[in-house]
Every structure is written in structure tokens, then in C-alpha cells.
Amino acid sequence: MRCVTYAGETVITTDDVAASLIELTAAVAKEGQAEAVSIPIVTDDKKVAQAELVIGVGNDVLSAPVEWNEEEPDFSHAATELKDHRLFPRPHLRAVEPEASGDDEPLDYDFDQPTEA
């Protein structure tokens, strides 16, 4: 479990939600924007609730480990929602050149069967 500090307040959430929130906050700030998000939290009396945050430019978010002796709630759906955000960092794809073959004729792979162009 992680303790997330935001605007002077502290909330407790799962590791995956906290990690996704931190990564999304940095990505939104990098774009010079701010976004409202909602994350599930555990209150002081161990109940599940929602916290609304504005993340991005000018909104610092800190995540730190917290000792937790209770059963950890499953907030994986919320981590997935954060990762599905349009600004969440995605792995970059890189172009791969095909290996050169002995044929000098280029092939057209736009059809079901390769044909010579």
C-alpha cells in the first residue's frame, strides 16, 4: 500500500494505483496540462472511498510506502483506467527494416499473397 500526498492531504491507496497516478501526473504536466482524475482510497476507518484530484501542471503528488497489516483491496480496475488515459505514456514503436533478400525485385505485401511490384 502507498500513502499519496496531494495538496497537503494524505490518502492511502494500492501500489498499482499510486504508481499509475504518479506516472500519469508527470505525463500530463509534461504536456503543460491539468486533468481531473478519481482514485479509490482506503479511509482511516478502513472503508473504501473515492478521492478526486487535479493532476498535472502545478499539482505535486508524492507517493510513499505505508505499513499495512490489513487485506489489500483490489483497485486494479482503477490502475487500468489511469493507464488507459489518453496522455499515459506508451511504449514507443520503432520501425524495423526487413532483411535484404537475394531478390532485387521489390515485393508488394498489401495483398493476401505477395506479388512482385
C-alpha positions in Angstrom: 0.0 0.0 0.0 1.1 3.6 -0.6 0.4 6.9 1.1 -0.3 9.5 -1.5 0.1 13.2 -0.5 -1.7 15.8 -2.5 -2.4 19.4 -1.6 -1.4 18.9 2.0 -3.8 15.9 2.4 -2.8 12.3 2.6 -4.7 9.3 1.3 -3.9 5.5 1.2 -4.3 3.5 -2.0 -2.7 0.4 -3.6 0.7 0.3 -5.1 -0.6 -0.1 -8.6 -2.9 2.9 -8.4 -0.2 5.1 -6.8 2.4 4.1 -9.5 -0.1 4.8 -12.3 -1.2 8.1 -10.7 2.5 9.3 -10.4 3.3 8.3 -14.0 0.1 10.0 -15.4 0.7 13.1 -13.3 4.2 13.5 -14.8 2.9 12.9 -18.3 0.0 15.4 -18.0 2.4 18.0 -16.6 4.9 17.3 -19.5 2.1 18.3 -21.9 1.5 21.6 -19.9 -2.0 20.5 -19.0 -4.0 19.6 -15.9 -6.7 16.9 -15.7 -9.2 15.8 -13.1 -9.0 12.1 -12.0 -10.6 9.9 -9.4 -8.8 7.2 -7.5 -10.0 4.6 -4.9 -8.7 5.1 -1.4 -8.9 3.5 2.0 -10.2 5.8 4.7 -8.9 5.9 8.3 -11.8 3.6 9.4 -10.7 1.1 6.6 -13.6 1.8 4.3 -13.2 2.2 0.5 -13.9 5.7 -0.9 -13.0 7.8 -3.9 -10.7 10.8 -4.0 -10.9 13.4 -6.7 -7.6 15.0 -7.7 -6.5 17.5 -10.3 -3.1 16.3 -11.7 -0.6 17.9 -14.0 1.0 21.3 -14.1 1.3 22.9 -10.6 -0.1 19.9 -8.8 2.5 17.9 -6.9 1.8 14.3 -6.0 4.0 12.3 -3.6 3.8 8.5 -3.1 5.5 6.8 -0.2 5.2 3.3 1.2 2.9 2.8 4.3 2.8 -0.1 6.7 -0.4 -2.1 6.0 -1.5 -5.1 8.1 -5.0 -5.5 6.6 -6.1 -7.3 3.5 -5.1 -5.2 0.5 -8.2 -4.2 -1.6 -8.3 -4.9 -5.3 -8.1 -1.5 -7.0 -6.6 -2.9 -10.3 -9.6 -1.6 -12.3 -8.6 2.0 -11.2 -5.0 1.5 -12.2 -6.1 0.2 -15.6 -8.4 3.3 -16.0 -5.4 5.6 -15.3 -3.2 3.7 -17.7 -5.9 4.0 -20.4 -5.9 7.8 -20.1 -5.0 9.4 -23.4 -1.8 11.0 -22.0 -0.5 8.0 -20.1 3.0 7.2 -21.5 3.0 4.3 -24.1 6.0 2.3 -25.3 7.4 3.8 -28.5 7.2 1.6 -31.6 10.2 1.6 -33.8 10.4 0.8 -37.5 12.2 -2.4 -38.4 13.6 -2.8 -41.8 13.1 -6.2 -43.4 16.2 -8.2 -44.0 17.6 -7.9 -47.5 16.9 -10.9 -49.7 18.7 -12.1 -52.8 15.9 -10.8 -55.0 16.4 -7.3 -56.5 12.6 -7.2 -57.2 10.6 -5.3 -54.5 7.6 -7.2 -53.2 4.1 -5.7 -52.5 2.7 -7.1 -49.3 -0.6 -5.1 -49.5 -2.4 -8.2 -50.8 -3.1 -11.6 -49.4 -0.3 -13.2 -51.4 3.0 -11.4 -52.0 3.3 -10.2 -55.6 6.1 -8.5 -57.5 5.6 -4.8 -57.9 
